[in-house]
């Protein structure tokens, strides 16, 4: 399914990880804004705010009398703070029931396994997913931060399709791009860290949902106006002037330009910042601009 870049209801996802941090009134105000802006896809996880983000969202939807079928709600489970990862069927089934209760809904459009679990048993996950789908509790399934072999191993035991994979991607964190462009070179950027996740997902019709589009490293901060990324910020500023948007919007547009089916998760819960980033949907970078940004971020082309 090819989605136009300007269709924000399909290409931009509002991430709910920080929703609880705004408090009750702030959360409701933010959700009112994004709904009015045309956002219809929302990303949750049972660990976000220890479940309170889902509770707030459910209260907001019911208070606004928004029909459940008018939005896409996805959530993730599998991370247990203080323990590690748990993809056991018993844990996930209980987690799904908790998610549904907090969200105040009978079903999830999409359930994602949050992280790979070294102790998982895909056979029992397959049985659970069948049960969840038959009961109407979950419509579609996906994963988060999985590489191709892990998806293949899981898919062997599923009747339903793994349809989504959430992966970190930004101009300053693009190993799944560089490993393909610098294949068979001695460059460190040619080392395979995602094991071909980008092309694997493309070849298998698995939709990539890119998280942290403005971050470098793993939760190390934003590269926007960061002195460590001078050339990148210079190039972002140059292109931002052309399109009359912010540097952040250009950075998010870089992600959108990579693949017509790729979705970007915007994690901010600040209405002004969200409005700024939403302009990314209006920017269709040329091939020259896309590669220019890539190289200014420190990546090379053989």
Secondary structure, DSSP 8 states (H G I E B T S, - for coil): ----TT-HHHHEEEE-TTGGGGHHHHHHHHHHHHHHTT--EEE--TTGGGGHHHHHHHHHHHHTT--GGGSEEEEEE-EETTTEE---HHHHHHHHHHHHHHHT-S-EEEEEE-S--TT--HHHHHHHHHHHHHTTSEEEEEEES--HHHHHHHHTT-SS-EEEEEEE-BTTB-HHHHHHHTTTSS-GGGS-SSSSHHHHHHHTT-EEEEE-TTB-TTTS-B-TT-GGGHHHHHHHHHHHHHHTS-HHHHHHHHHHHH-TT-EEEE----HHHHHHHHGGGG----HHHHHHHHHHTT----
